[in-house]
Amino acid sequence: MGGSIPSNPFCKWSILAGLAILLLLGAIALLGGYNVAADAPHTRPVAWFLQTARDRSITAQAKDVVVPADLGSAARIVAGAGLYNEMCSGCHLGPGLEPSEISHGLYPRAPELRRGSPLSPAEEFWVIKHGIKMTGMAAWGPTHNDNLIWNMVAFLQKLPRMSAVQYQQAVKSAPQDHDEMMKGMKMDDGHHH
């Protein structure tokens, strides 16, 4: 049979109809007919496709990530609190934090991580390191080494159980500024902060 179209007429028409739909969707996209504005939600089929592709990609990409044995250490959690507050809380919020101007304008909305995450620690690490295209989620791997990213993941494991007071205490106990947190950190590619 090779690459020939099956002889069943219904099958032929199904294939042709599918190709016509793909061509129509491609033409709409290429001619600017699909609204990509952040304040105009995707259609249900597009949202489903993008969410499914994102979720399955994260799972597949993170399958070989090895979680460090000391992920729950107090040192990692404290360091992660400072990094999270400085780099993540503007979009993902935290206990006692009000939505920010940027969090209101993101589409898709950034998940409020104080409510928890459906991702495993390995998946969280992968997302923080590599980011997610067209979501506003930055890739922190180019500027933060794996150790710092694992500190953020360690903090994320505790965040959903924190009160606003506990969150503020964790942030206050972290190194006082970003440069201090990054001091002496060697990047995987040989760059230093």
C-alpha positions in Angstrom: 0.0 0.0 0.0 3.0 2.4 0.6 2.0 6.0 0.9 -1.2 5.8 -1.2 -4.5 7.1 0.0 -6.8 4.3 1.2 -9.5 3.2 -1.3 -12.4 3.7 1.1 -14.2 6.9 -0.1 -15.2 8.0 3.4 -11.5 7.8 4.5 -10.4 9.8 1.4 -13.0 12.6 2.2 -12.0 12.6 5.9 -8.3 13.1 4.9 -9.2 15.8 2.4 -11.5 17.6 4.9 -8.7 17.4 7.5 -6.2 18.9 5.1 -8.7 21.7 4.1 -9.2 22.6 7.8 -5.5 22.7 8.4 -5.0 24.9 5.4 -7.8 27.2 6.5 -6.4 27.5 10.0 -3.0 28.2 8.6 -4.3 30.9 6.3 -6.2 32.6 9.2 -3.1 32.5 11.3 -0.8 33.8 8.6 -3.1 36.6 7.6 -3.4 37.8 11.2 -6.9 36.6 11.7 -6.2 35.0 15.1 -6.1 37.5 17.9 -3.0 37.0 20.1 -3.7 39.9 22.5 -3.1 39.0 26.1 -6.5 40.4 27.1 -8.4 38.2 24.6 -8.5 34.6 25.8 -7.9 31.7 23.4 -10.7 29.7 21.9 -11.5 26.5 23.9 -9.9 24.2 21.3 -6.7 26.4 21.1 -6.5 26.7 24.9 -6.9 22.9 25.2 -4.3 22.2 22.6 -1.7 24.6 24.1 -2.3 23.4 27.7 -2.1 19.8 26.7 1.1 20.4 24.7 2.6 22.4 27.6 1.8 19.8 30.2 3.0 16.8 28.2 6.2 18.6 27.2 7.1 19.5 30.8 6.5 15.9 31.8 8.6 14.5 29.0 11.4 17.1 29.3 11.7 16.7 33.1 11.7 12.8 33.2 15.5 12.6 33.6 15.9 15.4 36.2 17.4 14.1 39.4 16.0 15.7 42.6 18.8 16.4 45.2 18.5 14.5 48.4 18.7 17.7 50.5 15.8 19.4 48.8 14.0 19.8 52.1 16.9 21.4 53.9 16.4 24.6 55.9 19.3 26.3 54.1 17.7 25.6 50.7 14.3 26.8 51.8 15.6 30.1 53.3 17.7 30.8 50.2 14.7 29.9 48.0 12.4 32.3 49.9 14.6 35.3 49.0 14.9 34.3 45.4 11.1 33.6 45.1 10.2 36.9 46.7 12.5 38.9 44.5 12.0 37.1 41.2 8.7 35.2 41.3 6.2 36.9 43.7 5.3 39.7 41.2 3.6 37.2 39.0 2.9 34.1 41.2 2.1 36.1 44.3 2.5 34.7 47.8 0.6 34.4 51.1 -0.7 37.9 52.0 0.4 39.5 48.7 -2.1 41.3 46.6 -2.2 40.8 42.8 0.3 43.1 41.1 -0.1 45.1 37.9 1.8 42.5 36.0 -0.1 39.5 37.4 -3.3 41.1 36.3 -2.1 41.5 32.7 -0.6 38.1 32.1 -2.4 35.6 29.8 -2.3 32.9 30.5 -2.4 33.9 34.2 0.6 32.8 36.2 -0.4 30.1 38.7 -0.7 31.4 42.3 1.9 29.0 43.7 0.8 29.6 47.3 -2.1 27.4 46.4 0.2 24.6 45.4 1.4 23.2 42.1 0.4 20.0 40.2 4.1 19.7 39.1 6.6 17.4 40.7 9.8 18.9 42.0 11.7 17.7 38.9 9.1 19.4 36.7 9.2 22.6 38.7 13.0 22.6 38.3 12.7 22.2 34.6 10.1 25.0 34.2 12.2 27.4 36.3 15.4 26.6 34.5 13.9 26.6 30.9 10.8 28.8 31.1 7.7 28.3 29.0 7.3 29.9 25.6 4.6 32.6 25.1 3.5 32.6 28.8 5.7 35.2 30.4 7.5 32.5 32.3 11.2 33.4 32.0 14.0 30.8 31.7 16.2 31.5 34.8 18.8 28.9 33.7 20.9 31.3 31.7 21.4 33.5 34.8 21.0 31.2 37.7 22.8 27.9 38.3 21.1 24.6 39.2 21.8 25.0 42.9 19.9 28.3 43.1 17.0 26.9 41.0 16.8 23.9 43.4 16.6 26.4 46.3 13.6 27.9 44.6 12.0 24.5 44.2 12.7 23.7 47.9 10.9 26.9 48.8 7.9 26.0 46.5 7.5 22.7 48.4 6.8 24.7 51.7 5.0 27.7 50.2 1.4 26.3 50.1 1.5 25.6 53.9 2.8 29.1 54.8 0.7 31.9 56.4 1.4 35.5 55.4 3.5 35.9 58.6 5.5 32.8 57.9 6.1 33.9 54.4 7.4 37.3 55.5 9.6 35.7 58.2 11.1 33.4 55.6 11.8 36.3 53.3 13.4 38.3 56.1 15.7 35.4 57.0 17.0 35.1 53.5 20.1 36.9 52.2 19.2 40.6 52.0 19.7 41.2 48.3 19.9 39.4 45.0 23.6 40.1 44.5 24.3 38.6 48.0 22.3 35.5 47.1 24.2 35.1 43.8 27.7 35.8 45.2 30.2 33.2 44.2 27.7 31.2 42.2 29.4 29.6 39.3 27.2 29.1 36.2 27.2 25.8 34.3 28.7 27.6 31.3 31.6 29.0 33.3 30.2 32.5 33.9 30.2 34.0 37.4 27.7 36.3 39.1 
